[in-house]
Each structure stands twice: as structure tokens, then as C-alpha cells.
């Protein structure tokens, strides 16, 4: 016979087996109850009168709106890197392969928007995530962890959700700060970690959404925002065990908690917005490579310097030439020949996976004109080669729509001045809405392909 959790019947005196509880032996759960892990006994000291289903559901509602935006923009950013060309990381993802398409070039700020939302919103919600975890902390450490198969599945969803989001936040923040102390590929781990989190998120929403809606309706947000510390009372005891059975007197109101969390998110936003908007760069106190990149027209972010790429003065000197391939015969141009061609100017943003972006005015030769000169007027793709000797940055593949966009340039100048060597002198690619890493610097060759 199957009895509900908490049954005290057994097979007889001294028996530690008993009848199964939803498939688990009674004795197993009794043993777990009698022998909790060290430290769990102190959980009774968590007596905050603020914890409860309503406050937890408020934080949950915020995350329910924000997290899908973070998830969708992250997946779109992966597609923007061109997995169909094998240049997204990780390249081979098996059954987790996303549908691919030629990433559009307009609006020119598309990648800036998706990457900015993914990283900016991901940072802004960190205080909300921490507040949500605080609000459910007693439940996370409940013992025994589950009494039925259904509870096991619920706890599994929580494990995937909490573990996944903490892993994504930790690795993401470290990547923004260029601090790779974790010792593995950020891109590979972040991609697979995202799917672990997505699985937990979907499972958790499916289980908890109806209850969250009920909890939100149980109290008035407007009334809570008017309630002082003196008027703050615990919520009624709940089935999930979030409300303290012996609550301490309130030292902070619920509106105070919401203001504290909201203020934390606002502070993070202020410290982050300067990575995206040049006019606010002075507020971006956490930029790992500083807020100034030199004087004059080339004062904008440098993700990889010429020194880091092992680019020498001899590489970029008078002997530098650009090779065009794909047509009947190779075409070779020096910088003077490129400067003599029709020049086009476009104001375009450049955005990086580390979270920064910047808008500059670029001048150079249209890639479409170079394709026509090479003898491939309607290319399907192009391989861009760099002077950089090795690594992930020494080449990139562009799709046909990216080559033929009238604002796609082999840039020679920026903001009216020659490119600095750190920004790709003698020539670099700049394409609307293209991830920054694929706007290849120190270009040495363009191989246009018609198939």
C-alpha cells in the first residue's frame, strides 16, 4: 500500500523499511530527517518577517519578463556570429544547433541592440536574482529535499535553474572583465550552460506560474508600497514553507526591500551604460581597460591591440598590400591605390561580445566595389584574412548580403583621420550590424566566393 508523506506506519516493530512513499521507502525519509547535513539546523534562525510567497512572486515576475529577453538576445547573438560558416563558438553543438540565416545588416545597430540587451539587462537583474534567492533560501535548504517523485522533479528544475543562472552570471561577469580564472573556454561553457539554465527555467515556470499568479493577487502592490516598517506584518503561513514560523520583528518594510533591490539594479545600470553610449563613458567605472584610449579621432575601445596581435611596423609599412581573390586572376592593391578609389563614408556602430559598443564615422572603399574589381560582382561569401599570424582573429567569413551592403567598407580612416595601428591600420573591415570580432583589423586579403 502507498501512503502519503509523513505516514508513521511500518512493517512492524523496529522496521526501518516500511511501505513506499511515492516509490521511496519510509525508512529512508525517516533516516534523512533524523540526520540532516551539518549546518541545516541553523535554518530556524532565518526569521525575517518579509519572506513569503508574495514577495518571492514579485521578484519572480520581474525575472519572468527579463530572463526571456536575455535568453533570446543571447541566442540571436550566437546566430550573428555565423555558425553556418563554422565561426561561432562552439562550432559543433550537435542537437543544440540553432536555425541559421544571413544576419541582416540593417538596422545597423541591430547587433549593438541584441548584445547590449543581453549583457546590460543580464547585469541589471543580478540584484533581483540575488533577492529572489534570498527570499526562497529556506526552501532551497529544506530537508529532506523531496518526499515524492513529483518533488524530485521540482527540485531538479530548481537545481538546473539556480545552478544555471549563477554559472551564467559568474562566467559572464568574468568575461566582461577579461578575467578567465575559470580555465576553460568561456564561449563553449556559456553556450551549454545557457541550455541547462533554459531547461530549468522552462520547467520551473511550468510548475510555478499558476501559483505565482495566485500569490501576486494575494496582496496589493500599492498597499505594500505605502506600508511602513511599523506596519509590516508577516504573510500567512504557506505550504511551501517560505514564511518563518517564528518571525522576528520587522526592521525593514517590503517597500524598503523593493527600493533596495531596485536601487541596486539602477546602480548597476549607471555603471554599465557607459559601455554602450560614448557620452556616458565617464560613468563606466568598471571598464577593465579604462575609459580613455588615446587622444583624437581614434579614442574609442581597443579590444585587441597591435602588440597583442604581434603586428610589427614592418607588417603595416610601405610594403603592405591587399590581395583580392576569387576572380579570373588575383588583384593586388597598395594603400595609395585604395585611397585613389571612390571613397564612401558611413557612421556605424561597432559592438563586442564583452559588452562595449561605440559609434564612429568610417571612410574607405566599399566591399562591393572591391568584389567587382576582383571579378566577382555577386559574391555569396568572402573570407577576410588578417596580418595577425594565428588564432581566432586572423580571419572571418562574411555573407553575401554583408559584402554588398553599400555601407560595408574596407575602412582606411575613422573620424576624418587615418586608422591607428591598434584600430587596424592600414585597413580594416567595418560592416553594419556585424559582431566586432568579425570586423577584421589589419586586412591583408579578401577572397570572394560565388558559391
C-alpha positions as CSV (number, residue, x, y, z in Angstrom):
1,X,0.0,0.0,0.0
2,X,1.2,3.5,-0.8
3,X,0.8,6.0,2.0
4,X,1.3,9.8,1.8
5,X,4.4,11.6,3.1
6,X,4.5,11.7,6.9
7,X,2.9,8.3,7.5
8,X,4.1,6.6,10.7
9,X,3.0,3.1,9.8
10,X,5.7,0.5,9.3
11,X,6.1,-3.2,8.7
12,X,6.4,-4.0,12.4
13,X,8.4,-3.1,15.5
14,X,11.9,-2.0,14.7
15,X,11.3,-2.0,11.0
16,X,13.2,0.6,9.0
17,X,11.8,-0.3,5.7
18,X,8.1,0.4,5.8
19,X,5.8,0.9,2.9
20,X,7.0,3.1,0.0
21,X,6.2,6.8,-0.1
22,X,5.5,7.5,-3.8
23,X,8.1,4.9,-4.6
24,X,10.6,5.6,-1.8
25,X,10.9,3.6,1.4
26,X,9.5,5.3,4.6
27,X,12.6,4.4,6.5
28,X,14.8,6.3,4.0
29,X,13.0,9.6,4.7
30,X,12.9,9.0,8.5
31,X,16.6,8.4,8.4
32,X,17.2,11.6,6.4
33,X,15.0,13.6,8.8
34,X,17.0,12.3,11.8
35,X,20.4,13.0,10.2
36,X,20.4,16.4,8.3
37,X,23.7,17.7,7.0
38,X,25.7,19.8,9.3
39,X,24.5,23.4,9.5
40,X,20.9,22.9,8.4
41,X,19.7,23.1,11.9
42,X,20.6,26.8,12.0
43,X,17.9,27.5,9.3
44,X,15.4,28.1,12.1
45,X,17.3,31.3,12.7
46,X,16.2,32.6,9.4
47,X,13.3,34.6,10.9
48,X,12.8,37.5,8.5
49,X,9.1,38.5,8.5
50,X,9.4,39.7,4.9
51,X,9.9,36.3,3.3
52,X,6.7,34.9,1.8
53,X,5.0,33.9,-1.4
54,X,4.0,37.4,-2.4
55,X,7.5,39.0,-2.2
56,X,9.0,35.9,-3.9
57,X,6.5,36.2,-6.6
58,X,7.2,39.9,-7.2
59,X,10.8,39.1,-7.8
60,X,9.8,36.1,-9.9
61,X,7.5,38.3,-12.1
62,X,10.4,40.7,-12.8
63,X,12.6,37.8,-13.8
64,X,9.8,36.2,-15.9
65,X,9.8,39.4,-18.0
66,X,13.6,40.0,-18.1
67,X,15.1,36.5,-18.5
68,X,13.4,35.6,-21.8
69,X,14.8,38.8,-23.3
70,X,18.3,37.8,-22.0
71,X,17.8,34.3,-23.4
72,X,16.5,35.3,-26.8
73,X,19.1,38.0,-27.4
74,X,21.9,35.6,-26.4
75,X,20.7,33.0,-28.9
76,X,20.4,35.7,-31.6
77,X,23.9,36.9,-30.9
78,X,25.2,33.3,-31.4
79,X,23.5,33.3,-34.8
80,X,25.0,36.7,-35.6
81,X,28.5,35.1,-35.4
82,X,27.7,33.0,-38.5
83,X,27.6,29.4,-37.3
84,X,26.8,28.4,-40.9
85,X,30.4,29.4,-41.6
86,X,31.8,27.5,-38.7
87,X,33.0,30.6,-37.0
88,X,30.6,30.8,-34.0
89,X,32.0,29.2,-30.7
90,X,31.3,26.4,-30.1
91,X,31.1,25.5,-33.8
92,X,29.8,21.9,-33.4
93,X,26.9,21.8,-30.9
94,X,25.1,18.6,-32.1
95,X,21.4,18.6,-31.3
96,X,21.6,22.1,-29.8
97,X,22.1,23.6,-33.3
98,X,20.1,26.7,-33.9
99,X,18.4,27.6,-37.2
100,X,20.7,29.9,-39.1
101,X,20.2,32.7,-41.6
102,X,22.2,35.5,-43.1
103,X,22.4,38.1,-40.3
104,X,20.9,41.3,-41.6
105,X,22.9,44.5,-42.0
106,X,20.0,46.8,-41.2
107,X,19.3,48.4,-38.9
108,X,23.0,49.0,-38.5
109,X,22.6,48.9,-34.7
110,X,20.9,45.5,-34.6
111,X,23.8,43.6,-33.1
112,X,24.5,46.5,-30.8
113,X,21.0,46.2,-29.5
114,X,20.9,42.5,-29.0
115,X,24.3,42.3,-27.4
116,X,23.6,45.4,-25.3
117,X,20.3,43.9,-24.1
118,X,21.9,40.5,-23.4
119,X,24.8,41.9,-21.3
120,X,23.2,45.1,-20.0
121,X,20.0,43.5,-18.8
122,X,21.8,40.4,-17.6
123,X,23.9,42.7,-15.3
124,X,20.9,44.8,-14.2
125,X,18.9,41.8,-13.0
126,X,21.7,40.5,-10.8
127,X,20.3,42.2,-7.7
128,X,16.9,40.8,-8.5
129,X,18.3,37.3,-8.9
130,X,20.1,37.6,-5.5
131,X,17.0,38.9,-3.8
132,X,14.9,36.1,-5.3
133,X,17.4,33.5,-4.0
134,X,17.4,35.2,-0.5
135,X,13.6,35.1,-0.5
136,X,13.5,31.3,-1.1
137,X,16.7,30.4,0.8
138,X,14.9,28.3,3.5
139,X,13.1,26.3,0.8
140,X,16.4,25.7,-1.1
141,X,17.9,24.1,2.0
142,X,14.8,22.2,3.1
143,X,15.5,18.7,4.5
144,X,14.7,16.0,3.3
145,X,15.0,17.6,-0.2
146,X,11.9,15.8,-1.5
147,X,9.3,13.3,-0.4
148,X,7.9,12.2,-3.8
149,X,8.8,11.8,-7.4
150,X,7.0,15.0,-8.2
151,X,9.0,16.9,-5.6
152,X,12.2,15.3,-7.0
153,X,11.4,16.7,-10.5
154,X,10.6,20.1,-8.9
155,X,13.9,20.1,-7.0
156,X,15.7,19.1,-10.2
157,X,14.2,22.1,-12.0
158,X,15.4,24.3,-9.2
159,X,18.9,22.8,-9.3
160,X,19.1,23.5,-13.1
161,X,17.6,27.0,-12.7
162,X,19.7,28.2,-9.8
163,X,22.9,26.4,-10.8
164,X,22.5,27.5,-14.4
165,X,21.8,31.2,-13.7
166,X,24.6,31.5,-11.2
167,X,27.0,29.8,-13.6
168,X,25.9,32.1,-16.5
169,X,26.2,35.3,-14.3
170,X,29.6,34.3,-12.9
171,X,31.2,33.4,-16.2
172,X,29.6,36.3,-18.0
173,X,30.8,38.9,-15.5
174,X,34.3,37.4,-15.5
175,X,34.3,37.5,-19.3
176,X,33.3,41.2,-19.4
177,X,36.3,41.9,-17.1
178,X,38.6,39.7,-19.3
179,X,39.3,37.6,-16.2
180,X,39.4,33.9,-17.3
181,X,40.4,32.4,-14.0
182,X,37.9,29.5,-14.6
183,X,40.4,28.0,-17.1
184,X,38.0,26.8,-19.8
185,X,36.5,28.2,-22.9
186,X,34.0,30.9,-21.9
187,X,32.1,30.7,-25.1
188,X,31.7,26.9,-25.1
189,X,30.8,26.8,-21.4
190,X,28.4,29.8,-21.6
191,X,26.6,28.2,-24.6
192,X,26.0,24.9,-23.0
193,X,25.4,26.4,-19.6
194,X,22.7,28.5,-21.2
195,X,20.8,25.4,-22.3
196,X,21.0,24.0,-18.8
197,X,19.5,27.2,-17.5
198,X,16.8,27.3,-20.2
199,X,15.7,23.8,-19.4
200,X,15.4,24.6,-15.7
201,X,13.7,27.9,-16.4
202,X,11.0,26.3,-18.6
203,X,10.4,23.5,-16.1
204,X,10.2,26.0,-13.2
205,X,7.8,28.3,-15.0
206,X,5.6,25.4,-16.0
207,X,5.4,24.3,-12.4
208,X,5.2,27.6,-10.6
209,X,3.4,30.1,-12.9
210,X,-0.1,29.4,-11.7
211,X,1.0,29.7,-8.0
212,X,2.9,32.9,-8.8
213,X,-0.2,34.5,-10.3
214,X,-2.2,33.5,-7.2
215,X,0.4,34.8,-4.9
216,X,0.6,38.2,-6.7
217,X,-3.1,38.6,-6.3
218,X,-3.0,37.9,-2.6
219,X,-1.7,41.3,-1.7
220,X,-1.8,44.8,-3.2
221,X,1.4,46.2,-4.5
222,X,0.1,49.8,-4.0
223,X,-0.7,49.0,-0.4
224,X,2.7,47.4,0.3
225,X,4.4,50.5,-1.2
226,X,2.5,52.6,1.4
227,X,3.3,50.3,4.4
228,X,5.9,51.5,6.8
229,X,8.3,49.3,8.9
230,X,5.9,49.6,11.9
231,X,3.0,48.3,9.8
232,X,4.9,45.5,8.2
233,X,3.5,42.0,9.2
234,X,4.4,38.5,8.1
235,X,2.4,36.8,5.4
236,X,0.2,33.9,6.4
237,X,1.9,30.6,6.8
238,X,2.2,28.9,3.4
239,X,2.5,25.3,2.1
240,X,6.0,26.0,0.6
241,X,7.5,26.9,4.0
242,X,8.7,30.4,2.9
243,X,7.1,32.2,5.8
244,X,9.0,32.0,9.1
245,X,7.1,30.1,11.8
246,X,8.6,32.3,14.5
247,X,9.3,35.6,12.7
248,X,11.4,38.3,14.2
249,X,10.1,41.9,14.4
250,X,10.5,43.8,11.0
251,X,13.5,46.1,10.7
252,X,12.7,46.9,7.0
253,X,9.4,47.2,5.1
254,X,8.7,45.3,1.9
255,X,8.8,48.6,0.1
256,X,12.2,49.1,1.6
257,X,13.4,45.8,0.2
258,X,11.9,46.6,-3.2
259,X,13.7,50.0,-3.1
260,X,17.0,48.4,-2.1
261,X,16.8,45.9,-4.9
262,X,15.7,48.4,-7.4
263,X,18.4,50.8,-6.3
264,X,21.0,48.1,-6.8
265,X,19.8,47.4,-10.3
266,X,19.8,51.2,-11.1
267,X,23.4,51.5,-9.8
268,X,24.5,48.6,-12.0
269,X,22.8,50.2,-15.0
270,X,24.6,53.5,-14.3
271,X,27.9,51.7,-14.1
272,X,27.2,49.8,-17.3
273,X,25.5,52.3,-19.7
274,X,28.9,53.9,-20.5
275,X,29.9,50.7,-22.3
276,X,27.2,51.3,-24.9
277,X,26.9,55.1,-25.0
278,X,30.0,57.1,-25.6
279,X,28.5,60.2,-24.0
280,X,28.2,58.3,-20.7
281,X,31.7,56.6,-20.8
282,X,32.8,58.6,-17.7
283,X,30.3,56.7,-15.6
284,X,31.5,53.3,-16.6
285,X,33.8,52.8,-13.7
286,X,34.2,49.0,-14.2
287,X,35.6,49.1,-17.7
288,X,38.5,46.7,-17.5
289,X,40.7,48.6,-20.0
290,X,40.0,52.0,-18.8
291,X,37.8,54.8,-20.1
292,X,40.4,56.6,-22.3
293,X,42.0,55.1,-25.4
294,X,44.2,58.0,-26.5
295,X,43.6,61.4,-27.9
296,X,41.8,62.5,-31.0
297,X,39.7,60.6,-33.6
298,X,40.9,57.1,-32.6
299,X,39.8,57.5,-28.9
300,X,37.4,54.5,-28.7
301,X,37.6,50.9,-27.5
302,X,40.5,48.7,-28.4
303,X,39.7,45.1,-27.8
304,X,42.9,43.6,-29.2
305,X,46.0,45.8,-29.6
306,X,48.6,45.5,-32.3
307,X,51.1,44.4,-29.7
308,X,48.8,41.6,-28.5
309,X,48.3,40.5,-32.1
310,X,52.1,40.6,-32.8
311,X,51.7,43.2,-35.5
312,X,55.0,44.9,-36.3
313,X,55.8,48.2,-38.0
314,X,57.2,46.2,-40.9
315,X,53.8,44.4,-41.4
316,X,51.9,47.7,-41.8
317,X,54.6,49.8,-43.5
318,X,55.1,50.9,-47.1
319,X,55.4,47.3,-48.3
320,X,51.8,46.4,-47.2
321,X,49.4,45.3,-50.0
322,X,45.9,44.0,-50.2
323,X,45.2,40.8,-52.3
324,X,41.8,40.2,-53.9
325,X,41.0,36.7,-54.9
326,X,38.1,34.8,-56.4
327,X,38.1,36.2,-59.9
328,X,40.0,35.1,-63.1
329,X,43.2,36.4,-61.6
330,X,44.4,37.9,-58.3
331,X,44.4,41.6,-57.9
332,X,47.0,43.4,-55.7
333,X,46.5,46.9,-54.3
334,X,48.6,49.1,-52.1
335,X,47.2,51.7,-49.8
336,X,47.7,54.5,-52.3
337,X,45.7,52.6,-54.9
338,X,42.9,52.0,-52.4
339,X,42.9,55.7,-51.4
340,X,42.6,56.6,-55.1
341,X,39.4,54.6,-55.5
342,X,35.9,56.0,-54.8
343,X,35.7,56.7,-51.1
344,X,32.5,56.2,-49.1
345,X,31.7,57.5,-45.5
346,X,29.3,55.8,-43.1
347,X,28.5,56.4,-39.4
348,X,28.3,52.9,-37.9
349,X,28.4,51.3,-34.5
350,X,30.9,48.6,-33.6
351,X,29.9,46.2,-30.8
352,X,31.8,43.5,-28.9
353,X,30.7,40.3,-27.1
354,X,32.4,41.7,-24.0
355,X,29.6,44.3,-23.8
356,X,31.0,47.5,-25.1
357,X,29.9,49.3,-28.3
358,X,30.8,52.6,-29.9
359,X,29.6,54.6,-32.9
360,X,32.2,56.1,-35.2
361,X,32.4,57.6,-38.7
362,X,34.3,55.4,-41.1
363,X,35.7,56.2,-44.6
364,X,37.0,53.7,-47.1
365,X,36.3,51.6,-50.2
366,X,33.0,49.7,-50.5
367,X,33.5,46.0,-50.2
368,X,31.1,45.6,-53.2
369,X,33.5,47.7,-55.3
370,X,36.4,45.5,-54.3
371,X,34.3,42.4,-55.2
372,X,33.6,43.8,-58.6
373,X,37.3,44.7,-59.1
374,X,38.2,41.1,-58.2
375,X,35.8,39.8,-60.9
376,X,33.1,38.6,-58.5
377,X,30.3,41.2,-58.7
378,X,27.7,39.0,-56.9
379,X,29.6,37.1,-54.2
380,X,27.9,34.6,-51.9
381,X,30.6,35.0,-49.3
382,X,34.1,36.3,-48.6
383,X,37.0,35.1,-46.5
384,X,38.8,38.1,-44.9
385,X,42.4,37.4,-44.0
386,X,44.4,39.4,-41.4
387,X,48.1,40.1,-40.9
388,X,47.6,38.5,-37.5
389,X,49.6,35.3,-37.7
390,X,47.3,32.8,-35.9
391,X,44.3,32.4,-33.7
392,X,40.6,33.1,-33.9
393,X,41.0,36.7,-35.0
394,X,43.1,36.2,-38.2
395,X,40.2,35.6,-40.5
396,X,36.4,36.0,-40.7
397,X,33.8,35.0,-43.3
398,X,31.2,37.5,-44.5
399,X,27.9,36.6,-46.1
400,X,26.8,37.9,-49.5
401,X,24.4,40.5,-48.0
402,X,27.1,41.8,-45.8
403,X,29.6,42.3,-48.7
404,X,27.0,44.0,-50.9
405,X,25.6,46.4,-48.4
406,X,26.5,49.9,-49.6
407,X,27.8,50.8,-46.1
408,X,30.1,47.8,-45.8
409,X,33.7,49.2,-46.1
410,X,37.3,48.4,-46.2
411,X,37.9,51.3,-43.9
412,X,41.1,53.4,-44.2
413,X,40.1,56.3,-42.0
414,X,38.0,56.9,-38.9
415,X,36.5,60.2,-37.8
416,X,38.5,62.0,-40.5
417,X,41.9,60.6,-39.6
418,X,43.9,57.6,-40.6
419,X,43.2,54.5,-38.6
420,X,45.6,54.0,-35.7
421,X,47.6,50.8,-35.8
422,X,45.6,49.5,-32.8
423,X,42.4,50.1,-34.8
424,X,43.6,48.2,-37.8
425,X,45.9,50.4,-39.9
426,X,46.5,50.1,-42.8
427,X,42.9,48.8,-43.4
428,X,40.1,47.1,-41.6
429,X,36.6,45.8,-42.4
430,X,33.6,47.6,-41.0
431,X,30.1,46.1,-41.8
432,X,26.7,47.3,-40.4
433,X,25.4,45.1,-37.5
434,X,28.4,42.7,-37.7
435,X,29.9,41.5,-34.4
436,X,33.0,43.4,-33.6
437,X,35.4,40.5,-33.7
438,X,34.4,39.9,-37.4
439,X,35.2,43.5,-38.4
440,X,38.7,42.2,-39.1
441,X,41.7,44.5,-38.5
442,X,45.0,44.6,-40.4
443,X,43.4,43.1,-43.5
444,X,45.8,41.5,-46.0
445,X,43.4,39.6,-48.3
446,X,39.8,39.3,-49.4
447,X,38.8,36.0,-51.1
448,X,35.4,36.5,-52.7
449,X,33.4,33.3,-53.4
450,X,30.5,33.0,-55.9
451,X,29.3,29.6,-54.5
